[in-house]
Amino acid sequence: EADFYLKSVDEQQGVISLVSTACSKSQLEEARSECEKHFGEAPGRNEVEANHFANAVESCAYDRCHGADEIAMELAAEIWHAD
């Protein structure tokens, strides 16, 4: 699952690097846009899936804003779509 992968990326980078990296509102918006590019359109099947998708994109944006690279975003999106 994408959330699990993104959390494992966080753990590999270490708490210190995540805490020391600040993210402005505009940076978070840019990160969210980058993640949406990789995740694609939200599924329109039902509200639960739409919420799950939104949470995965937000997790991706948070991680991107705190140091995750393009490859991490691509892998998280692939994992999410594989579920």
N, CA and C atoms as an extended XYZ file, in Angstrom:
249
Properties=species:S:1:pos:R:3:atomname:S:1:resname:S:1:resid:I:1 pbc="F F F"
N         0.843       -1.179        0.000 N   GLU     1
C         0.000        0.000        0.000 CA  GLU     1
C         0.889        1.244        0.000 C   GLU     1
N         0.432        2.267       -0.660 N   ALA     2
C         1.239        3.481       -0.834 CA  ALA     2
C         1.602        4.117        0.505 C   ALA     2
N         0.644        4.168        1.431 N   ASP     3
C         0.928        4.769        2.732 CA  ASP     3
C         2.065        4.045        3.445 C   ASP     3
N         2.062        2.708        3.370 N   PHE     4
C         3.110        1.912        3.998 CA  PHE     4
C         4.465        2.229        3.377 C   PHE     4
N         4.503        2.315        2.036 N   TYR     5
C         5.761        2.615        1.364 CA  TYR     5
C         6.282        3.991        1.765 C   TYR     5
N         5.400        4.986        1.749 N   LEU     6
C         5.828        6.342        2.084 CA  LEU     6
C         6.334        6.424        3.519 C   LEU     6
N         5.692        5.701        4.432 N   LYS     7
C         6.170        5.687        5.821 CA  LYS     7
C         7.538        5.025        5.915 C   LYS     7
N         7.764        3.979        5.114 N   SER     8
C         9.069        3.322        5.151 CA  SER     8
C        10.152        4.245        4.604 C   SER     8
N         9.817        5.080        3.623 N   VAL     9
C        10.772        6.067        3.111 CA  VAL     9
C        11.120        7.046        4.225 C   VAL     9
N        10.103        7.481        4.971 N   ASP    10
C        10.337        8.386        6.099 CA  ASP    10
C        11.319        7.766        7.086 C   ASP    10
N        11.103        6.500        7.417 N   GLU    11
C        11.947        5.835        8.403 CA  GLU    11
C        13.381        5.697        7.900 C   GLU    11
N        13.546        5.442        6.610 N   GLN    12
C        14.889        5.299        6.051 CA  GLN    12
C        15.641        6.620        6.078 C   GLN    12
N        14.935        7.727        5.862 N   GLN    13
C        15.592        9.035        5.856 CA  GLN    13
C        15.903        9.498        7.261 C   GLN    13
N        15.173        9.016        8.220 N   GLY    14
C        15.400        9.372        9.608 CA  GLY    14
C        14.590       10.574       10.043 C   GLY    14
N        14.225       10.568       11.285 N   VAL    15
C        13.386       11.611       11.852 CA  VAL    15
C        14.079       12.964       11.827 C   VAL    15
N        15.362       13.002       12.061 N   ILE    16
C        16.081       14.280       12.124 CA  ILE    16
C        15.974       15.033       10.806 C   ILE    16
N        16.171       14.350        9.680 N   SER    17
C        16.103       15.045        8.400 CA  SER    17
C        14.692       15.510        8.105 C   SER    17
N        13.686       14.750        8.518 N   LEU    18
C        12.305       15.154        8.284 CA  LEU    18
C        11.929       16.356        9.129 C   LEU    18
N        12.361       16.382       10.368 N   VAL    19
C        12.016       17.476       11.259 CA  VAL    19
C        12.743       18.750       10.848 C   VAL    19
N        13.967       18.618       10.371 N   SER    20
C        14.762       19.799       10.063 CA  SER    20
C        14.352       20.464        8.753 C   SER    20
N        13.545       19.795        7.933 N   THR    21
C        13.125       20.357        6.665 CA  THR    21
C        11.751       20.990        6.824 C   THR    21
N        11.704       22.312        6.695 N   ALA    22
C        10.435       23.025        6.787 CA  ALA    22
C         9.803       23.098        5.401 C   ALA    22
N         8.495       23.225        5.374 N   CYS    23
C         7.775       23.266        4.119 CA  CYS    23
C         6.743       24.390        4.175 C   CYS    23
N         6.858       25.352        3.273 N   SER    24
C         5.892       26.450        3.237 CA  SER    24
C         4.598       25.987        2.564 C   SER    24
N         3.591       26.804        2.680 N   LYS    25
C         2.299       26.472        2.067 CA  LYS    25
C         2.439       26.330        0.548 C   LYS    25
N         3.205       27.223       -0.067 N   SER    26
C         3.391       27.150       -1.520 CA  SER    26
C         4.190       25.907       -1.916 C   SER    26
N         5.171       25.529       -1.095 N   GLN    27
C         5.931       24.308       -1.373 CA  GLN    27
C         5.048       23.073       -1.243 C   GLN    27
N         4.175       23.077       -0.250 N   LEU    28
C         3.257       21.955       -0.081 CA  LEU    28
C         2.300       21.864       -1.269 C   LEU    28
N         1.813       22.992       -1.750 N   GLU    29
C         0.932       22.999       -2.926 CA  GLU    29
C         1.665       22.459       -4.151 C   GLU    29
N         2.919       22.855       -4.328 N   GLU    30
C         3.712       22.368       -5.452 CA  GLU    30
C         3.933       20.858       -5.335 C   GLU    30
N         4.234       20.397       -4.132 N   ALA    31
C         4.432       18.960       -3.899 CA  ALA    31
C         3.140       18.197       -4.176 C   ALA    31
N         2.013       18.742       -3.748 N   ARG    32
C         0.717       18.102       -3.991 CA  ARG    32
C         0.459       17.986       -5.496 C   ARG    32
N         0.779       19.037       -6.232 N   SER    33
C         0.603       19.036       -7.686 CA  SER    33
C         1.474       17.966       -8.343 C   SER    33
N         2.713       17.850       -7.880 N   GLU    34
C         3.622       16.822       -8.410 CA  GLU    34
C         3.069       15.425       -8.134 C   GLU    34
N         2.561       15.217       -6.928 N   CYS    35
C         2.020       13.903       -6.570 CA  CYS    35
C         0.771       13.590       -7.387 C   CYS    35
N        -0.083       14.582       -7.571 N   GLU    36
C        -1.297       14.365       -8.365 CA  GLU    36
C        -0.948       13.972       -9.794 C   GLU    36
N         0.162       14.512      -10.311 N   LYS    37
C         0.622       14.156      -11.652 CA  LYS    37
C         0.920       12.655      -11.713 C   LYS    37
N         1.535       12.125      -10.673 N   HIS    38
C         1.894       10.704      -10.651 CA  HIS    38
C         0.702        9.811      -10.310 C   HIS    38
N        -0.143       10.266       -9.398 N   PHE    39
C        -1.273        9.438       -8.979 CA  PHE    39
C        -2.422        9.459       -9.977 C   PHE    39
N        -2.513       10.502      -10.790 N   GLY    40
C        -3.590       10.591      -11.770 CA  GLY    40
C        -4.883       11.069      -11.127 C   GLY    40
N        -5.977       10.774      -11.772 N   GLU    41
C        -7.290       11.222      -11.311 CA  GLU    41
C        -7.800       10.343      -10.179 C   GLU    41
N        -8.531       10.972       -9.291 N   ALA    42
C        -9.139       10.232       -8.174 CA  ALA    42
C       -10.201        9.284       -8.714 C   ALA    42
N       -10.283        8.108       -8.134 N   PRO    43
C       -11.330        7.172       -8.576 CA  PRO    43
C       -12.698        7.728       -8.199 C   PRO    43
N       -13.653        7.579       -9.069 N   GLY    44
C       -14.989        8.113       -8.818 CA  GLY    44
C       -15.987        7.055       -8.395 C   GLY    44
N       -15.493        5.918       -7.917 N   ARG    45
C       -16.412        4.825       -7.601 CA  ARG    45
C       -17.236        5.093       -6.349 C   ARG    45
N       -16.599        5.581       -5.294 N   ASN    46
C       -17.353        5.887       -4.075 CA  ASN    46
C       -16.537        6.818       -3.183 C   ASN    46
N       -17.172        7.325       -2.152 N   GLU    47
C       -16.544        8.309       -1.273 CA  GLU    47
C       -15.368        7.724       -0.495 C   GLU    47
N       -15.471        6.470       -0.094 N   VAL    48
C       -14.393        5.834        0.669 CA  VAL    48
C       -13.118        5.772       -0.173 C   VAL    48
N       -13.247        5.345       -1.413 N   GLU    49
C       -12.079        5.267       -2.290 CA  GLU    49
C       -11.532        6.654       -2.598 C   GLU    49
N       -12.406        7.630       -2.773 N   ALA    50
C       -11.968        9.005       -3.030 CA  ALA    50
C       -11.186        9.540       -1.836 C   ALA    50
N       -11.649        9.253       -0.621 N   ASN    51
C       -10.938        9.688        0.589 CA  ASN    51
C        -9.593        8.982        0.726 C   ASN    51
N        -9.567        7.692        0.430 N   HIS    52
C        -8.321        6.924        0.493 CA  HIS    52
C        -7.310        7.506       -0.499 C   HIS    52
N        -7.787        7.841       -1.692 N   PHE    53
C        -6.935        8.444       -2.713 CA  PHE    53
C        -6.390        9.792       -2.237 C   PHE    53
N        -7.267       10.628       -1.696 N   ALA    54
C        -6.856       11.948       -1.206 CA  ALA    54
C        -5.808       11.814       -0.102 C   ALA    54
N        -5.983       10.847        0.787 N   ASN    55
C        -5.008       10.620        1.861 CA  ASN    55
C        -3.655       10.183        1.299 C   ASN    55
N        -3.683        9.328        0.273 N   ALA    56
C        -2.432        8.868       -0.338 CA  ALA    56
C        -1.701       10.038       -0.997 C   ALA    56
N        -2.443       10.917       -1.674 N   VAL    57
C        -1.832       12.080       -2.317 CA  VAL    57
C        -1.267       13.027       -1.256 C   VAL    57
N        -1.992       13.227       -0.168 N   GLU    58
C        -1.501       14.099        0.901 CA  GLU    58
C        -0.247       13.525        1.553 C   GLU    58
N        -0.210       12.206        1.759 N   SER    59
C         0.993       11.564        2.310 CA  SER    59
C         2.169       11.745        1.369 C   SER    59
N         1.914       11.583        0.091 N   CYS    60
C         2.950       11.779       -0.918 CA  CYS    60
C         3.454       13.219       -0.883 C   CYS    60
N         2.539       14.174       -0.830 N   ALA    61
C         2.921       15.596       -0.814 CA  ALA    61
C         3.744       15.921        0.426 C   ALA    61
N         3.339       15.395        1.563 N   TYR    62
C         4.090       15.627        2.801 CA  TYR    62
C         5.507       15.081        2.659 C   TYR    62
N         5.604       13.847        2.164 N   ASP    63
C         6.915       13.233        2.013 CA  ASP    63
C         7.770       13.979        0.988 C   ASP    63
N         7.164       14.406       -0.104 N   ARG    64
C         7.897       15.157       -1.131 CA  ARG    64
C         8.430       16.459       -0.547 C   ARG    64
N         7.610       17.098        0.230 N   CYS    65
C         7.965       18.371        0.835 CA  CYS    65
C         9.059       18.204        1.890 C   CYS    65
N         9.204       17.005        2.390 N   HIS    66
C        10.191       16.736        3.431 CA  HIS    66
C        11.336       15.858        2.931 C   HIS    66
N        11.575       15.872        1.617 N   GLY    67
C        12.780       15.244        1.113 CA  GLY    67
C        12.635       14.034        0.212 C   GLY    67
N        11.446       13.478        0.040 N   ALA    68
C        11.299       12.327       -0.859 CA  ALA    68
C        11.566       12.782       -2.289 C   ALA    68
N        12.143       11.918       -3.084 N   ASP    69
C        12.470       12.301       -4.449 CA  ASP    69
C        11.400       11.845       -5.443 C   ASP    69
N        11.635       12.142       -6.705 N   GLU    70
C        10.697       11.812       -7.785 CA  GLU    70
C        10.440       10.308       -7.855 C   GLU    70
N        11.470        9.514       -7.661 N   ILE    71
C        11.322        8.059       -7.722 CA  ILE    71
C        10.380        7.570       -6.627 C   ILE    71
N        10.489        8.142       -5.440 N   ALA    72
C         9.593        7.753       -4.344 CA  ALA    72
C         8.142        8.062       -4.700 C   ALA    72
N         7.913        9.203       -5.334 N   MET    73
C         6.542        9.554       -5.736 CA  MET    73
C         6.023        8.578       -6.789 C   MET    73
N         6.862        8.253       -7.767 N   GLU    74
C         6.459        7.317       -8.811 CA  GLU    74
C         6.129        5.946       -8.227 C   GLU    74
N         6.984        5.466       -7.334 N   LEU    75
C         6.750        4.151       -6.725 CA  LEU    75
C         5.492        4.144       -5.864 C   LEU    75
N         5.286        5.200       -5.101 N   ALA    76
C         4.078        5.273       -4.267 CA  ALA    76
C         2.829        5.238       -5.135 C   ALA    76
N         2.841        5.945       -6.247 N   ALA    77
C         1.691        5.939       -7.149 CA  ALA    77
C         1.477        4.562       -7.758 C   ALA    77
N         2.561        3.910       -8.156 N   GLU    78
C         2.454        2.560       -8.724 CA  GLU    78
C         1.868        1.591       -7.698 C   GLU    78
N         2.342        1.688       -6.472 N   ILE    79
C         1.842        0.808       -5.420 CA  ILE    79
C         0.366        1.076       -5.159 C   ILE    79
N        -0.006        2.348       -5.120 N   TRP    80
C        -1.406        2.685       -4.868 CA  TRP    80
C        -2.304        2.134       -5.953 C   TRP    80
N        -1.888        2.264       -7.203 N   HIS    81
C        -2.703        1.773       -8.327 CA  HIS    81
C        -2.721        0.244       -8.398 C   HIS    81
N        -1.727       -0.415       -7.820 N   ALA    82
C        -1.690       -1.877       -7.829 CA  ALA    82
C        -2.674       -2.476       -6.828 C   ALA    82
N        -3.061       -1.704       -5.805 N   ASP    83
C        -3.987       -2.224       -4.783 CA  ASP    83
C        -5.339       -2.511       -5.323 C   ASP    83
